[in-house]
Amino acid sequence: MNIEQNKLLAPLATFKIGGPARYFVSVETIEDIKETVEFTRKNGLKIFILGGGSNLLISENGFGGLVIKIDIAETQFCTPDGRTELGGGEKIVFEVGAGKQMQELVLEMCQDGFGGLEWAGGLPGTFGGAIRGNAGCFGGEIKDNVLEVSAINLQNMEVRVFESKKCEFEYRNSFFKQHPDWLIVSAKIMLKMMPKSPKIYLWAFRFLGRKNKNELLKVMNEKIEYRKKFQPLEFPSAGSVFKNFPVEHATEKLKNLAKEKKVIKTDPFPVIPAAFIIDECKLKGKEIGGAKISEKHPNFIINFNNAKSQDVIDLINFVKDSVYKNFFIILEEEIQII
């Protein structure tokens, strides 16, 4: 384990914005985590956990403590009940490290013919980050796959397994987001072998083709192509800046407009897309410094010209003020700002 000093964070964030971390370390085991936490205690340092760097805005001042990057990324196949063969349609369990990139995980599972994550095609960030924020899109949420989560308490080094119901999953939220002392190490997820798959031996499951894997890859690629078409992936960004707004909390003016334009989504409950609300305020293309509200997707703020973190913050506040003046609601940020 190598603790670096003055590590520039901008290259590790999808926004490509951010100053240096005073100390930085990548961890691959629980023992690495324990050793790192002991270092912070001895030196009186604060800790920030870095996953894939998405949904994150980092100040040019950087971080004055120690940034821990989670690189625990192993994927293990878990035999449900000790059998040596699997049949089509069976439910299958995998244990996945928190540092696994979601795009890699989704691709691997689809290629191997295991269904359940294809909705997440193109989803950025790490598996642990997806659990922490209960990531979701296209009608799916990561909570629907999670059986249990293994986490370590950064205060007392207790390692605990949380059953899914103990994770307190909500819309873009979880127990772990509300209790940052608990660091996600890995989680078990339930997937499903496609119905037309032949029986296979466990040792060979990664090497044998599945008759239905192309169907999974098709769905996955459709999600990726949708993102390319409707999201400004050609520019650095942090993804969706604001949470979609619950219909039940909307003013009558906004609710009636959303009904009229037929934009209300039920993902995972009735919401009005933040992109629609921002668009109705005529904010597409609004620039502050090097940051801009995307014309392609107005819930994305893009770094189009060497934006500073303050440019993005000023633009976020401008959007919130404009939305409040127009609809008397307050949008809530989905991204984390440090």
C-alpha positions as CSV (number, residue, x, y, z in Angstrom):
1,M,0.0,0.0,0.0
2,N,1.5,3.3,-1.1
3,I,0.2,6.6,0.4
4,E,0.8,9.4,-2.1
5,Q,1.0,13.2,-1.3
6,N,-0.5,16.0,-3.3
7,K,-2.4,13.7,-5.7
8,L,-4.4,15.7,-8.3
9,L,-8.0,14.6,-8.2
10,A,-9.4,16.2,-11.4
11,P,-8.3,13.3,-13.6
12,L,-10.1,10.9,-11.3
13,A,-13.4,12.7,-11.5
14,T,-15.8,12.6,-14.5
15,F,-16.2,16.4,-14.2
16,K,-12.4,16.7,-14.7
17,I,-12.5,19.4,-12.0
18,G,-10.6,19.4,-8.7
19,G,-7.4,20.2,-6.8
20,P,-5.0,17.9,-5.0
21,A,-5.6,15.6,-2.1
22,R,-3.0,16.1,0.7
23,Y,-2.8,12.3,0.9
24,F,-4.1,9.6,-1.4
25,V,-4.2,5.9,-1.3
26,S,-5.8,3.0,-3.3
27,V,-7.0,0.1,-1.1
28,E,-7.6,-3.5,-2.3
29,T,-8.3,-5.3,1.0
30,I,-10.0,-4.8,4.3
31,E,-6.5,-4.9,5.9
32,D,-5.5,-2.0,3.6
33,I,-8.5,0.0,4.9
34,K,-7.6,-0.7,8.5
35,E,-4.0,0.3,8.0
36,T,-5.1,3.5,6.2
37,V,-7.5,4.5,9.0
38,E,-4.8,4.0,11.6
39,F,-2.6,6.4,9.5
40,T,-5.4,9.0,9.5
41,R,-5.9,8.7,13.3
42,K,-2.2,9.2,14.0
43,N,-2.1,12.3,11.8
44,G,-5.5,13.7,12.7
45,L,-6.7,13.6,9.1
46,K,-10.2,13.6,7.7
47,I,-11.2,10.8,5.2
48,F,-13.0,11.0,1.9
49,I,-14.0,7.9,0.0
50,L,-13.6,8.0,-3.8
51,G,-15.3,5.6,-6.1
52,G,-15.6,6.1,-9.8
53,G,-15.6,9.9,-9.5
54,S,-19.0,10.4,-11.0
55,N,-21.8,12.4,-9.3
56,L,-19.1,14.4,-7.7
57,L,-17.8,18.0,-7.8
58,I,-14.4,18.6,-6.2
59,S,-13.1,22.1,-5.3
60,E,-9.9,23.5,-6.8
61,N,-8.7,23.6,-3.1
62,G,-8.7,19.8,-3.2
63,F,-9.1,17.8,0.0
64,G,-6.9,18.5,3.0
65,G,-7.1,15.0,4.5
66,L,-6.7,11.5,3.0
67,V,-8.6,10.3,0.0
68,I,-9.2,6.6,-0.1
69,K,-9.9,5.1,-3.5
70,I,-11.7,1.7,-3.3
71,D,-10.1,-0.7,-5.7
72,I,-11.6,-3.9,-4.3
73,A,-13.0,-5.2,-7.5
74,E,-13.1,-9.0,-7.5
75,T,-16.3,-10.8,-8.7
76,Q,-17.0,-14.2,-7.2
77,F,-19.6,-16.7,-8.3
78,C,-21.5,-18.0,-5.3
79,T,-23.0,-21.5,-5.5
80,P,-26.6,-21.3,-4.2
81,D,-26.7,-24.7,-2.5
82,G,-23.5,-26.6,-3.3
83,R,-24.7,-28.0,-6.6
84,T,-22.2,-28.5,-9.4
85,E,-24.6,-27.8,-12.3
86,L,-26.9,-25.0,-13.2
87,G,-30.0,-25.0,-15.3
88,G,-31.7,-22.3,-17.4
89,G,-33.9,-19.8,-15.4
90,E,-32.1,-20.4,-12.1
91,K,-31.3,-17.5,-9.7
92,I,-27.6,-17.0,-9.4
93,V,-25.7,-15.1,-6.7
94,F,-22.4,-13.1,-7.2
95,E,-20.3,-11.3,-4.7
96,V,-18.8,-8.2,-6.2
97,G,-16.2,-5.8,-4.8
98,A,-17.2,-2.2,-4.2
99,G,-14.5,-0.9,-6.6
100,K,-15.8,-2.8,-9.6
101,Q,-16.7,-0.4,-12.4
102,M,-20.5,-0.7,-13.2
103,Q,-20.0,-0.7,-16.9
104,E,-17.5,-3.6,-16.6
105,L,-19.8,-5.6,-14.3
106,V,-22.9,-5.1,-16.5
107,L,-20.9,-6.2,-19.6
108,E,-19.5,-9.3,-18.0
109,M,-22.8,-10.4,-16.6
110,C,-24.6,-9.9,-20.0
111,Q,-21.8,-11.7,-21.9
112,D,-22.1,-14.6,-19.5
113,G,-25.9,-14.8,-20.0
114,F,-26.9,-13.7,-16.5
115,G,-29.9,-11.3,-16.6
116,G,-30.9,-8.6,-14.1
117,L,-28.4,-5.7,-14.7
118,E,-28.9,-5.1,-18.4
119,W,-31.0,-2.0,-17.5
120,A,-27.7,-0.4,-16.2
121,G,-26.0,-0.3,-19.6
122,G,-23.7,2.7,-19.6
123,L,-24.2,3.5,-15.9
124,P,-21.0,5.3,-14.7
125,G,-19.2,4.9,-11.5
126,T,-18.4,1.9,-9.2
127,F,-20.6,-0.8,-7.9
128,G,-20.2,0.5,-4.3
129,G,-21.1,4.0,-5.4
130,A,-24.2,2.6,-7.1
131,I,-25.3,0.9,-3.9
132,R,-24.5,4.0,-1.8
133,G,-26.7,6.2,-3.9
134,N,-29.2,3.4,-5.0
135,A,-28.4,4.2,-8.6
136,G,-31.2,3.7,-11.1
137,C,-32.3,4.4,-14.6
138,F,-34.7,3.1,-17.2
139,G,-37.0,1.7,-14.6
140,G,-34.4,-0.3,-12.7
141,E,-32.6,0.4,-9.4
142,I,-29.6,-1.4,-7.9
143,K,-31.6,-2.2,-4.7
144,D,-33.6,-4.7,-6.7
145,N,-30.5,-6.9,-7.2
146,V,-28.9,-6.5,-3.8
147,L,-29.2,-9.4,-1.3
148,E,-26.7,-8.2,1.3
149,V,-23.9,-5.7,1.7
150,S,-20.6,-6.1,3.6
151,A,-19.3,-2.9,5.1
152,I,-16.7,-1.8,7.6
153,N,-17.1,1.0,10.2
154,L,-14.3,3.5,9.9
155,Q,-14.6,4.4,13.6
156,N,-14.3,1.0,15.3
157,M,-13.3,-1.3,12.4
158,E,-16.3,-3.5,12.9
159,V,-17.2,-5.5,9.8
160,R,-20.9,-6.2,9.4
161,V,-23.2,-7.8,6.8
162,F,-26.4,-5.8,6.1
163,E,-29.3,-7.6,4.7
164,S,-31.1,-5.7,1.9
165,K,-33.9,-4.4,4.1
166,K,-31.3,-3.1,6.6
167,C,-29.7,-1.0,3.8
168,E,-32.7,1.4,4.0
169,F,-32.8,1.9,0.2
170,E,-34.8,4.9,-0.9
171,Y,-34.8,7.1,-4.1
172,R,-31.1,7.8,-4.7
173,N,-30.4,7.1,-1.1
174,S,-29.4,4.4,1.4
175,F,-28.2,3.8,4.9
176,F,-24.6,4.1,3.7
177,K,-25.2,7.5,2.2
178,Q,-26.8,8.7,5.5
179,H,-24.0,7.1,7.6
180,P,-20.7,7.7,5.9
181,D,-18.8,6.0,8.7
182,W,-19.9,2.7,7.1
183,L,-17.7,2.0,4.0
184,I,-19.1,-0.5,1.5
185,V,-16.6,-3.3,0.8
186,S,-18.6,-5.7,-1.3
187,A,-22.2,-6.9,-1.9
188,K,-24.0,-10.0,-3.0
189,I,-26.4,-9.6,-5.9
190,M,-29.1,-11.9,-7.3
191,L,-29.2,-12.4,-11.1
192,K,-30.9,-15.0,-13.3
193,M,-29.6,-17.4,-15.9
194,M,-31.5,-16.9,-19.1
195,P,-34.3,-19.6,-19.6
196,K,-32.8,-21.0,-22.8
197,S,-29.4,-21.5,-21.3
198,P,-28.1,-25.1,-21.2
199,K,-27.0,-26.9,-18.0
200,I,-23.4,-26.1,-17.4
201,Y,-20.7,-27.0,-15.0
202,L,-19.6,-24.2,-12.6
203,W,-16.0,-24.3,-13.6
204,A,-17.0,-23.7,-17.2
205,F,-19.7,-21.1,-16.8
206,R,-17.6,-18.2,-18.0
207,F,-16.4,-20.0,-21.1
208,L,-19.6,-21.5,-22.6
209,G,-21.9,-19.4,-24.7
210,R,-25.5,-18.8,-23.8
211,K,-28.3,-18.9,-26.3
212,N,-29.9,-15.8,-24.8
213,K,-26.8,-13.7,-24.1
214,N,-27.3,-11.7,-27.3
215,E,-30.7,-10.6,-26.0
216,L,-29.1,-9.2,-22.8
217,L,-26.3,-7.5,-24.8
218,K,-29.0,-6.0,-27.1
219,V,-30.8,-4.4,-24.2
220,M,-27.6,-3.2,-22.6
221,N,-26.4,-1.6,-25.9
222,E,-29.8,0.0,-26.4
223,K,-29.4,1.8,-23.0
224,I,-25.9,2.8,-24.0
225,E,-27.0,4.2,-27.3
226,Y,-29.9,6.0,-25.7
227,R,-27.4,7.7,-23.3
228,K,-25.2,8.7,-26.3
229,K,-28.2,10.2,-28.1
230,F,-29.8,12.1,-25.3
231,Q,-26.9,12.9,-22.9
232,P,-23.8,15.1,-23.5
233,L,-21.3,12.3,-23.0
234,E,-18.9,14.1,-25.3
235,F,-18.2,16.6,-22.4
236,P,-17.0,16.1,-18.9
237,S,-19.9,16.2,-16.4
238,A,-21.1,14.6,-13.2
239,G,-24.2,13.1,-14.7
240,S,-27.6,14.3,-13.6
241,V,-27.2,17.2,-11.2
242,F,-30.6,17.3,-9.6
243,K,-33.0,14.6,-8.4
244,N,-36.3,14.3,-10.2
245,F,-39.1,15.9,-8.3
246,P,-41.9,13.9,-6.6
247,V,-45.3,14.6,-8.1
248,E,-46.9,14.6,-4.7
249,H,-44.8,17.6,-3.6
250,A,-45.3,19.6,-6.8
251,T,-47.3,22.8,-7.0
252,E,-50.5,22.6,-9.0
253,K,-49.0,24.8,-11.7
254,L,-46.1,22.4,-12.2
255,K,-48.3,19.3,-11.8
256,N,-50.8,20.4,-14.4
257,L,-48.0,21.4,-16.8
258,A,-46.3,18.0,-16.4
259,K,-49.7,16.2,-17.0
260,E,-50.4,18.4,-20.1
261,K,-47.0,17.6,-21.6
262,K,-47.2,13.9,-20.5
263,V,-43.8,13.8,-18.9
264,I,-44.5,12.3,-15.5
265,K,-42.4,9.2,-14.9
266,T,-42.9,6.3,-12.5
267,D,-39.3,5.6,-11.9
268,P,-39.4,4.4,-9.1
269,F,-42.5,6.4,-8.1
270,P,-44.4,9.3,-9.8
271,V,-41.8,12.0,-10.5
272,I,-41.4,15.1,-12.8
273,P,-38.1,15.0,-14.5
274,A,-35.7,17.7,-13.4
275,A,-34.6,18.1,-17.0
276,F,-38.2,19.0,-17.9
277,I,-38.5,21.6,-15.1
278,I,-35.2,23.2,-16.1
279,D,-36.1,23.3,-19.7
280,E,-39.5,25.0,-18.9
281,C,-37.4,27.7,-17.2
282,K,-35.6,28.3,-20.6
283,L,-32.2,27.6,-19.1
284,K,-30.7,25.4,-21.8
285,G,-27.3,26.7,-22.9
286,K,-26.9,29.0,-19.9
287,E,-23.2,29.6,-19.2
288,I,-21.2,30.7,-16.2
289,G,-17.5,30.7,-16.7
290,G,-16.5,27.4,-18.3
291,A,-19.7,25.6,-17.1
292,K,-22.9,25.3,-19.2
293,I,-26.4,23.8,-18.9
294,S,-26.4,21.2,-21.7
295,E,-28.7,21.9,-24.6
296,K,-28.8,18.1,-25.1
297,H,-30.0,17.3,-21.6
298,P,-30.7,20.3,-19.3
299,N,-30.2,18.2,-16.1
300,F,-26.5,18.0,-17.1
301,I,-24.0,20.7,-16.3
302,I,-21.0,20.3,-18.6
303,N,-17.4,21.4,-18.3
304,F,-17.1,22.8,-21.8
305,N,-14.2,25.2,-21.3
306,N,-12.0,24.5,-18.3
307,A,-14.7,25.2,-15.8
308,K,-13.9,25.9,-12.2
309,S,-15.9,24.3,-9.3
310,Q,-17.3,27.7,-8.4
311,D,-18.6,28.1,-12.0
312,V,-20.6,24.9,-11.5
313,I,-21.8,25.9,-8.0
314,D,-22.9,29.3,-9.3
315,L,-24.8,27.6,-12.1
316,I,-26.5,25.1,-9.7
317,N,-27.6,28.0,-7.6
318,F,-28.9,29.9,-10.7
319,V,-30.9,26.9,-11.7
320,K,-32.4,26.5,-8.2
321,D,-33.3,30.2,-8.0
322,S,-34.9,30.2,-11.5
323,V,-36.9,27.0,-10.7
324,Y,-38.2,28.4,-7.5
325,K,-39.2,31.7,-9.1
326,N,-41.1,29.8,-11.8
327,F,-42.7,26.9,-9.9
328,F,-42.1,27.6,-6.1
329,I,-40.3,24.3,-5.6
330,I,-36.7,23.6,-4.6
331,L,-34.7,21.1,-6.6
332,E,-32.3,18.9,-4.6
333,E,-28.9,18.1,-5.8
334,E,-28.0,14.5,-6.7
335,I,-24.3,15.2,-6.9
336,Q,-21.9,15.5,-4.0
337,I,-19.8,18.6,-3.5
338,I,-16.6,18.6,-1.6
